[in-house]
Amino acid sequence: MFQFLGHLHPVLVHLPIGILLLACLFLWQSRKDRFAHLQPSINIILLIGMITAILSCITGYILSQTGDYDEDAVNLHQWMGISVAVVSIVLFYFRRKTYLHKWQLPLAFLLILLIFITGHLGGSLTHGSDYLTQPLENLFEDSVTAVKRKPIPNVQEAKVYTDIIQPILQEKCYGCHGSRKQKGKLRLDDSVSILKGGKDGVVIVSGKSTESELIKRVMLPKEDEHHMAPKEKPQLTESEMTLLKWWIDNGASFSKKVKEIAQPDKIKSALTALQKINEEKKPDLDVPQTPVEKADETAIQLLKDSDVVVIPVAQNSNYLSVNFVTANVSDKTIALLLPLKKQLIWIRLSNKPVHDSMLATIAKCTAITKLELNNTNITDNGLGYLKEMKQLRSLNLVGTKISLQGVMQLKELKNLQSLYLYQTNINSNEWIELKKAFPKTSIDSGGYVVPLLPEDTTIVKSPPTKN
Amino acid sequence: MTRDELNNQRLVKEANEKHLHFVTRRHFLKESAMGFGALALGSLLGGCHFGDSNSYAQTLFDPAHPLMPKLPMFPGKAKSVIYLHMAGAPSQLELFDYKPDLMKLDGQLCPQSLLEGKRFAFIRGVPKMLGPQAVFKQRGQSGAWISDNMPHLASIADELSFLKACSTDQFNHAPAQLLIHTGTPRLGRPSIGSWVTYGLGTENQNLPGFVVLTSGGRFPDAGKSVWGSGFLPSVYQGVQCRSEGDPVLFIKDPQGMDRDLRKASINAINQVNKEEYKEFKDPEILSRISQYEMAYKMQISVPDVMNINDEPQYIHEMYGTEPNKASFANNVLLARKLVEKGVRFVQLFDWGWDTHGTSPGDAVDIGLINKCRQIDKSITALILDLKQRGLLDETLVVWGGEFGRTPMQENRDGKQMMFKGRDHHTEAFTMWMAGGGIKKGFSYGETDEIGYSAVSGKVTPFDMQATILNQLGFDHEKFTYQFQGRPFRLTDVSGTVISDIIA
């Protein structure tokens, strides 16, 4: 019951804020003749505001006793709140004594100031100190991710706690169990506090992850009210959970290095993944990040009239994807692409009689990131034009007559990530040279074989004998 | 009465009766058009109250061009899906979920704690535990456990992303299949392929957007509803093609009718339909016109794409296909051809994975191995073939059943059975995905020591559906269809995208 009163605080506080501000506003406005009739209402408004301010102080005090919040921050908020209540009482008193009337306006001004400060401090307590300014910071930063985790160059040399566990806690737990807030009286931002635990006792049983409250909470179903992190907050990922469990199972050491702890197979993959965190989070560049103006509708219609599929890559995007699957390819239809060269990013010309001169036109569409030319009539000569397509990320040349020399012309394409070269005129001994020339590109030479095993065609009639 | 009068009377009666024959239902509708108009007005006015709360969904269906390519909500990684459903539910404990501890318990009575409060389809009383009936090894760099039952698939373990802790809440085939494909265990909702073709249309207007191929001698237990269109316009339902004989019945022109005559007759029919549309403005008529046109085009394109005879020999060897024979392998090769031609969603159902142990054919150490041999080579070939053609990046391949199988040996009617089999199990099974922007060589989720239930990374059918839609560029929570006064979605009211497996 007592706690319930405390939890009313966030609701109640809005009353004195609104009501007292209104009282101050009336006080100021009623000096004018036009608003003089507001005078009689000021006292009653002030009285109600005063009462709610006092109630807010009481409930606030009860809430602070739960110990979920940082003491220093609460202290300041508390005294500011009390002064709001006191000043409102004084103001109410001044209103009743005519000789003090001249002081009421400065006092009202002070009251407004105090309300703003108290309100802001309270807001910082519940939402975090950076809550107000965060959207502004995002304006200046292009990435929204709050905590940027760096890849660990050599995970075996890394410290388990400082390099692996702490960043996880920092990203997913500190918000409520850190320096500012200590929900459930639990702090996770230093080793002493972690071992101390919270209101319900210790959270880590060294060596026994399944008995550790920390792990139990994390593993509960998302719908469970005791689940951590709360379901509206960012959740721990599968590998983060595995790493936490592994750390606790191996003694929850704060100083050991990774190589000093046994690493079951499961953990190995999670650990190696840490070496390339940043790679994984790379933004998807199949679609350029900078927006583009809308493509010319008539140009799109002309293509559509030739049975070419032209479609934006997504809603709210002006970038286009083009597919000739049911269209006839001719110099004329290819030329229709030019007015769309800024917007065109994906194009599929597979299995069509595309020849080299058409590539000269296509190469002018420099925004293209994905170009599919498989089973077309192109040759090395045509491939030369593609040098200019600096944004190209994926190029499909399967089933064409191109050779090593042709592909070599493209080695300046720094963005090229995948190159499909199955069934081309590239000899088996030329692949090594090619891989050297394109160190960052994944080259698929194809020609995979699924061998015929004796089992494939035999039918089992009885259980195999065990050996 | 004279004879003439009698005769006249008879003629008048006959004429009246004849006249009645011409009064058809259509007349009735025409005569009562006013009343219908009023009804229509009522619904139109009623519709006003809603405003355009769901403008996105409303724009998706254009009756004149129902399969036109449409744009996703955000740029999708995958453009097509090949969904391989092993109807009957393959045993995860003999394929991907390696449980050495279960081996130690083999033959022991199942502890009460695993049975209390649970219901099984066939297990009665106290069954015995059944250890894994296959040899497991770790495969590839990712170290995924795959049994010797799938030697080919094991060689491409590093291409796959396993979902090891799938779960469902239906322990009978039909409802479980419906749940996984339509988002509810009951009939009447659109299947995932219908949702996808409704949302994205298809890029090749000469082919259907959603093709279904079945093998194994029987349809899945839930019947055609698992590829039905539910309340979506019927044009989005899966088109089932036969893998033997004509892919679609009556696709060839009948004898004596040449292509021009066919064209002329379709033009005439469409002309009549257009007149009808002018008079009644019923959008379904436009839909019908476009269907006639599409059917005409498909007469050429479907037999072409559904013919695997033209594929080179090395492809047949790779897939293990035998032309002119109905087989799962043939269907897999067809799936690759269809996706190559721009078909949006290809769904394969292979029947015969229901390994209860009632006969050698459904024993986990006999029949299951044979089933594996039927699919292993072709599925492996599919992944590698898509990869070398540069299609794997934009094609999402999904493999799975409708539920899992128990770590206990089935004891139908409480009796020890002749063969080793496992009962239906809802709490744990394995599925995998590959391509389409999914991580390679990854494993998500974990089951307990005996593979009874999920320990971490539990995945529901809704999570799986949400993930498939996400890869195609849809937010499953916003992708809805207005029906019976409320927006419906595939994932109903739950589902979370399994972000851990997304590359």
HADDOCK unambig.tbl for C-alpha pairs under 7 A between the chains (distance, minus, plus):
assign (segid A and resid 237 and name CA) (segid B and resid 500 and name CA) 6.92 0.50 0.50
assign (segid A and resid 238 and name CA) (segid B and resid 457 and name CA) 6.54 0.50 0.50
assign (segid A and resid 309 and name CA) (segid B and resid 203 and name CA) 6.62 0.50 0.50
assign (segid A and resid 311 and name CA) (segid B and resid 71 and name CA) 6.59 0.50 0.50
assign (segid A and resid 312 and name CA) (segid B and resid 71 and name CA) 6.21 0.50 0.50
assign (segid A and resid 313 and name CA) (segid B and resid 71 and name CA) 6.25 0.50 0.50
assign (segid A and resid 313 and name CA) (segid B and resid 75 and name CA) 5.45 0.50 0.50
assign (segid A and resid 314 and name CA) (segid B and resid 71 and name CA) 5.17 0.50 0.50
assign (segid A and resid 314 and name CA) (segid B and resid 72 and name CA) 4.97 0.50 0.50
assign (segid A and resid 314 and name CA) (segid B and resid 73 and name CA) 5.37 0.50 0.50
assign (segid A and resid 314 and name CA) (segid B and resid 74 and name CA) 4.69 0.50 0.50
assign (segid A and resid 314 and name CA) (segid B and resid 75 and name CA) 5.03 0.50 0.50
assign (segid A and resid 315 and name CA) (segid B and resid 71 and name CA) 6.27 0.50 0.50
assign (segid A and resid 315 and name CA) (segid B and resid 72 and name CA) 6.31 0.50 0.50
assign (segid A and resid 315 and name CA) (segid B and resid 73 and name CA) 5.10 0.50 0.50
assign (segid A and resid 315 and name CA) (segid B and resid 74 and name CA) 6.21 0.50 0.50
assign (segid A and resid 325 and name CA) (segid B and resid 204 and name CA) 6.27 0.50 0.50
assign (segid A and resid 326 and name CA) (segid B and resid 204 and name CA) 6.17 0.50 0.50
assign (segid A and resid 396 and name CA) (segid B and resid 390 and name CA) 6.42 0.50 0.50
assign (segid A and resid 398 and name CA) (segid B and resid 389 and name CA) 6.37 0.50 0.50
assign (segid A and resid 420 and name CA) (segid B and resid 388 and name CA) 6.85 0.50 0.50
assign (segid A and resid 420 and name CA) (segid B and resid 389 and name CA) 6.98 0.50 0.50
assign (segid A and resid 420 and name CA) (segid B and resid 390 and name CA) 5.95 0.50 0.50
assign (segid A and resid 422 and name CA) (segid B and resid 388 and name CA) 6.07 0.50 0.50
assign (segid A and resid 422 and name CA) (segid B and resid 389 and name CA) 6.98 0.50 0.50
assign (segid A and resid 444 and name CA) (segid B and resid 388 and name CA) 6.22 0.50 0.50
assign (segid A and resid 445 and name CA) (segid B and resid 388 and name CA) 6.89 0.50 0.50
assign (segid A and resid 446 and name CA) (segid B and resid 388 and name CA) 4.40 0.50 0.50
assign (segid A and resid 448 and name CA) (segid B and resid 384 and name CA) 6.46 0.50 0.50
assign (segid A and resid 449 and name CA) (segid B and resid 318 and name CA) 6.20 0.50 0.50
assign (segid A and resid 450 and name CA) (segid B and resid 318 and name CA) 5.27 0.50 0.50
assign (segid A and resid 450 and name CA) (segid B and resid 377 and name CA) 6.90 0.50 0.50
assign (segid A and resid 450 and name CA) (segid B and resid 381 and name CA) 6.32 0.50 0.50
assign (segid A and resid 456 and name CA) (segid B and resid 373 and name CA) 5.55 0.50 0.50
assign (segid A and resid 459 and name CA) (segid B and resid 370 and name CA) 5.97 0.50 0.50
assign (segid A and resid 460 and name CA) (segid B and resid 366 and name CA) 5.83 0.50 0.50
assign (segid A and resid 460 and name CA) (segid B and resid 370 and name CA) 6.24 0.50 0.50
assign (segid A and resid 461 and name CA) (segid B and resid 366 and name CA) 6.30 0.50 0.50
assign (segid A and resid 462 and name CA) (segid B and resid 366 and name CA) 5.82 0.50 0.50
assign (segid A and resid 463 and name CA) (segid B and resid 365 and name CA) 5.29 0.50 0.50
assign (segid A and resid 463 and name CA) (segid B and resid 366 and name CA) 5.46 0.50 0.50
